[in-house]
Each structure stands twice: as structure tokens, then as C-alpha cells.
Amino acid sequence: MTADGDPPVKAVQTSHRVLEAIIDSGGMTLADLVERLEHSRSSIHNHLSTLTQLGYVVKDGQTYRASLRFLEIGTTTRTRFTLYNVGRAHTENLSNATGLSASLLVFERGRLTCLYTAPAMGVDDPAVDSGDVLPLHCTAPGKAILAAYPPEEVSALLSESERTPCTENTQTTAELLETLEDVRTQGWAVDREEWQTGMRCIATAVTDTNGRLHGALCVTGPTDALSGKRFEQDIPGLLISSAHEIQSELE
């Protein structure tokens, strides 16, 4: 069944699996797809032909890869989010003020996705970048989002998400639930190398003036750049101030 309760269309499911396999691998041949998906050669070929005709897949020699149509779709979809349109400039200002990478994220259908990242000067590959999907249980934005929900709903959200430890610092579920109470009290969440070794992050939920949750705003950087008073007070203050500025402009 789909999330809306309707039975899935098998042909669409197969096309989706073909696309996911191609995207995950960076490109696959027809033979590779047949072996991986365990469908007949003719069936996979038909799906590839349709996806190619629709512009979602391109063929380079014998290899099929995802087309730039996905970039077009993603870019267009992102502009539909009020949080992106309102928050982009504030995210860039936050990055400039802290000297660290700053990001806007949204939580949709159980997935925490980065809408936009303003990388720190000189950083070409930020830890959190546009389009990245982050785990809820071990990232600062994930904790900020979870803390915005009533405690009785958090367990359900966690049960639907992957909770594999990412580093030796990843909290247990019991520790996480206790941490969320602190997040609700102080207004921001932290990640002390719980997701990526050597990286820290501070995040806060972003709501509108009516209290509706829109997403999260975070600052990410190396542990040596996020420590002491800067980690405990200075950056959280700038983060909360930026979130309030975004909130005042959200409808």
C-alpha cells in the first residue's frame, strides 16, 4: 500500500527501482540492472526506453545514467518552499557572521533534507549540502525537528527512521529522548561528532509566527572551530537570532 492507502502500481514501482539503482550507482548497464533487479531483460529494457524517452535517463555507450532533468526538477521544487525563499539570505548572513557553513533543512514524509547550504569561505565540500538527506537521531537538525513535536509523537517518528549508530558518540534512544527535553528548554540542539567524526553542528527549529514548523537552521564545522564558549553560547545566540529573523518573515 502507498502512504495514501492506495495499492501501488507495479510498473511504476519497477521504473522507480530502475531509477534508484542508476542514481545510487552513478550509472549501470542493462545487464547490471537485470542482475540487480532480477527482472527479465526485455522488461528492464522497456523501462529504460520509456525513461529515456521521457528525459529522465540518458545512455552513454552501454551505460545508463540519470539525466540533468532531476537537477531541473529539484531546483524548481526548492523554490516552492517559502522557507527557502525567505531563509536563503539569512542563511548566507549566518555563514558570514560565524565563518562556518550554514544550512536550511526541511522534514517531509519522514525524510530530513537539506534545502540550501551557504558554505564557509574556502569550503568546497560542506558536511551538509543541498539535497543531502540526514538521519534524525544523530544530527543537530534532526534533534531540533524531533523536539518540535510532542513527546508522544517522537517515538513513532523514530520507529519509522533508521537509527544505526553513525559514530561511537551516537546517542542511544534513551539518551536521545532525554536530550530532546533539554532541546525544548534551551531552544537549540547540538551534535558532538555523533554523525561525522571531527564535525560538530548546532541547530534550531524554524517556525512561523503561528508556531507551524517549517524546518531547521543549522551551523556546521570542524570540532576545533566549534568548541568552548563559541560552541556553548556565541554560535547558538547568532543561530537563534537568525531563526527569529526568518520566523518574522514567514507567513
C-alpha positions as CSV (number, residue, x, y, z in Angstrom):
1,M,0.0,0.0,0.0
2,T,1.1,3.6,-0.6
3,A,1.3,6.2,2.1
4,D,-2.2,7.3,1.0
5,G,-3.6,3.8,1.3
6,D,-3.9,3.0,-2.4
7,P,-2.3,-0.1,-3.9
8,P,1.0,0.7,-5.7
9,V,1.2,0.4,-9.5
10,K,3.8,-2.3,-10.1
11,A,5.1,-0.9,-13.4
12,V,5.7,2.5,-11.7
13,Q,7.4,0.7,-8.8
14,T,9.7,-1.1,-11.2
15,S,10.6,2.2,-13.0
16,H,11.4,3.7,-9.6
17,R,13.6,0.8,-8.7
18,V,15.5,1.2,-12.0
19,L,16.0,4.9,-11.4
20,E,17.2,4.4,-7.8
21,A,19.7,1.7,-8.9
22,I,21.0,4.0,-11.6
23,I,21.3,7.0,-9.3
24,D,22.8,5.0,-6.4
25,S,25.5,3.5,-8.6
26,G,26.2,6.5,-10.8
27,G,25.3,4.6,-13.9
28,M,24.6,1.0,-14.9
29,T,24.4,-1.2,-18.0
30,L,21.3,-3.2,-19.0
31,A,23.0,-6.4,-17.9
32,D,23.9,-5.0,-14.5
33,L,20.3,-3.8,-14.0
34,V,18.8,-7.2,-15.0
35,E,21.1,-8.9,-12.5
36,R,20.5,-6.5,-9.7
37,L,16.7,-6.1,-10.0
38,E,16.1,-9.7,-11.0
39,H,13.7,-8.8,-13.8
40,S,13.7,-10.1,-17.4
41,R,16.0,-8.3,-19.9
42,S,13.0,-7.3,-22.0
43,S,11.2,-5.8,-19.0
44,I,14.2,-3.7,-17.9
45,H,14.9,-2.6,-21.4
46,N,11.3,-1.4,-21.8
47,H,11.5,0.6,-18.6
48,L,14.8,2.1,-19.7
49,S,13.4,3.0,-23.1
50,T,10.5,4.8,-21.5
51,L,12.6,6.6,-19.0
52,T,15.0,7.7,-21.8
53,Q,12.2,9.0,-24.0
54,L,10.8,10.9,-21.0
55,G,14.2,12.5,-20.5
56,Y,14.9,11.1,-17.0
57,V,17.7,8.7,-18.2
58,V,20.5,9.2,-20.8
59,K,22.6,6.5,-22.4
60,D,26.3,6.9,-22.7
61,G,27.6,3.9,-24.7
62,Q,26.3,0.9,-22.9
63,T,25.8,2.8,-19.6
64,Y,22.5,4.4,-18.5
65,R,22.7,7.3,-16.1
66,A,20.3,9.9,-14.6
67,S,19.8,13.0,-16.7
68,L,20.0,16.6,-15.6
69,R,16.2,16.6,-15.6
70,F,16.5,15.8,-11.9
71,L,18.5,18.9,-11.3
72,E,15.8,20.9,-13.1
73,I,13.1,19.3,-11.0
74,G,15.0,19.7,-7.7
75,T,15.8,23.3,-8.4
76,T,12.2,24.1,-9.3
77,T,10.8,22.2,-6.4
78,R,13.0,24.0,-3.9
79,T,11.7,27.4,-5.0
80,R,8.2,26.2,-4.0
81,F,9.3,26.2,-0.3
82,T,8.6,29.5,1.5
83,L,11.4,28.6,3.9
84,Y,13.9,28.6,1.1
85,N,12.8,31.9,-0.4
86,V,12.7,33.6,2.9
87,G,15.6,31.9,4.6
88,R,18.3,31.8,1.9
89,A,19.7,35.3,2.5
90,H,19.5,34.8,6.3
91,T,21.4,31.6,5.9
92,E,24.1,33.3,3.9
93,N,24.4,36.1,6.5
94,L,24.7,33.5,9.3
95,S,27.5,31.8,7.5
96,N,29.3,35.1,7.0
97,A,28.8,36.0,10.7
98,T,30.1,32.7,12.0
99,G,32.7,31.8,9.4
100,L,31.1,28.4,9.2
101,S,28.7,26.6,6.8
102,A,25.0,27.3,7.5
103,S,22.1,25.2,6.2
104,L,18.3,25.2,5.9
105,L,16.6,21.8,6.1
106,V,13.0,20.5,5.8
107,F,11.3,17.5,7.2
108,E,8.9,15.8,4.8
109,R,7.4,12.3,4.8
110,G,9.9,11.1,7.3
111,R,13.0,12.5,5.5
112,L,15.2,15.4,6.7
113,T,16.5,17.0,3.5
114,C,18.9,20.0,3.1
115,L,17.2,22.7,1.0
116,Y,20.2,25.0,0.9
117,T,23.7,25.4,2.3
118,A,25.8,28.6,2.4
119,P,29.3,27.1,2.6
120,A,32.0,28.7,4.7
121,M,34.6,30.6,2.8
122,G,37.2,28.2,1.3
123,V,35.0,25.1,1.9
124,D,34.2,23.3,-1.4
125,D,32.6,20.2,0.1
126,P,30.5,21.1,3.2
127,A,29.4,18.4,5.6
128,V,25.8,19.2,4.9
129,D,25.0,20.2,1.3
130,S,21.9,20.9,-0.8
131,G,20.0,17.7,-1.5
132,D,21.6,15.7,1.3
133,V,19.3,13.5,3.4
134,L,20.3,13.4,7.1
135,P,19.4,11.0,9.9
136,L,17.1,12.3,12.6
137,H,18.6,10.6,15.6
138,C,22.2,11.7,15.5
139,T,22.2,15.2,13.8
140,A,21.5,18.6,15.4
141,P,18.8,19.5,12.8
142,G,17.2,16.1,13.4
143,K,17.1,16.6,17.1
144,A,15.7,20.1,16.6
145,I,12.9,18.8,14.4
146,L,12.1,15.9,16.8
147,A,12.0,18.3,19.8
148,A,9.4,20.4,18.0
149,Y,7.0,17.5,18.1
150,P,5.0,16.5,21.2
151,P,6.9,13.8,23.2
152,E,4.2,11.2,22.5
153,E,4.8,11.5,18.7
154,V,8.6,11.3,18.8
155,S,8.7,7.5,19.4
156,A,6.6,7.0,16.2
157,L,8.9,9.2,14.2
158,L,11.9,7.4,15.4
159,S,10.4,4.0,14.8
160,E,10.0,4.9,11.1
161,S,13.6,6.0,10.7
162,E,16.9,4.3,10.6
163,R,18.8,4.5,13.9
164,T,22.1,2.9,13.1
165,P,24.9,4.4,15.2
166,C,27.0,6.6,12.9
167,T,30.0,7.1,15.2
168,E,31.0,6.0,18.7
169,N,29.4,9.2,20.0
170,T,25.9,8.5,18.6
171,Q,23.4,8.5,21.5
172,T,21.2,5.6,22.5
173,T,17.4,6.1,22.1
174,A,17.1,6.6,25.9
175,E,19.8,9.3,25.8
176,L,18.3,10.9,22.8
177,L,14.8,11.2,24.4
178,E,16.4,12.8,27.5
179,T,18.4,15.2,25.2
180,L,15.2,16.3,23.5
181,E,13.9,17.6,26.8
182,D,16.9,19.8,27.0
183,V,16.5,21.0,23.4
184,R,12.9,22.0,24.2
185,T,14.1,24.0,27.1
186,Q,17.1,25.8,25.6
187,G,15.8,26.2,22.1
188,W,18.7,24.6,20.2
189,A,20.2,21.2,19.6
190,V,23.8,20.1,19.2
191,D,25.7,17.2,17.5
192,R,29.0,16.4,19.2
193,E,30.6,14.2,16.5
194,E,27.6,11.9,16.7
195,W,27.1,11.9,12.9
196,Q,30.5,12.5,11.5
197,T,33.8,12.2,13.3
198,G,35.6,15.5,13.6
199,M,32.5,17.6,12.9
200,R,30.1,19.4,15.2
201,C,26.7,21.1,14.5
202,I,24.2,23.4,16.2
203,A,20.6,23.7,15.0
204,T,17.3,25.1,15.9
205,A,13.8,24.6,14.6
206,V,12.3,27.3,12.4
207,T,8.6,28.0,12.8
208,D,6.3,30.8,11.6
209,T,4.5,33.3,13.8
210,N,1.7,30.8,14.3
211,G,4.0,28.1,15.6
212,R,3.9,26.0,12.4
213,L,7.1,24.0,11.9
214,H,8.8,24.8,8.6
215,G,12.2,23.2,9.1
216,A,15.5,23.7,10.8
217,L,18.5,26.1,10.5
218,C,22.0,24.8,11.4
219,V,25.7,25.7,11.6
220,T,28.3,23.0,10.9
221,G,32.0,23.0,11.2
222,P,35.1,21.2,12.5
223,T,35.2,20.4,16.2
224,D,38.2,22.7,16.7
225,A,36.1,25.6,15.3
226,L,33.1,24.7,17.4
227,S,34.3,24.4,21.0
228,G,34.3,26.3,24.3
229,K,32.2,29.4,24.6
230,R,31.9,29.7,20.9
231,F,30.1,26.4,20.8
232,E,28.1,26.8,24.0
233,Q,27.0,30.5,23.7
234,D,28.2,32.6,20.8
235,I,27.1,30.4,17.8
236,P,23.7,29.4,19.5
237,G,23.0,33.1,20.0
238,L,23.6,34.0,16.4
239,L,21.7,30.9,15.2
240,I,18.6,31.8,17.3
241,S,18.7,35.4,16.2
242,S,18.8,34.3,12.5
243,A,15.9,31.9,13.1
244,H,13.8,34.6,14.7
245,E,14.5,36.9,11.7
246,I,13.3,34.1,9.3
247,Q,10.3,33.5,11.5
248,S,9.2,37.1,11.4
249,E,9.1,36.9,7.5
250,L,7.3,33.6,7.2
251,E,3.6,33.7,6.6
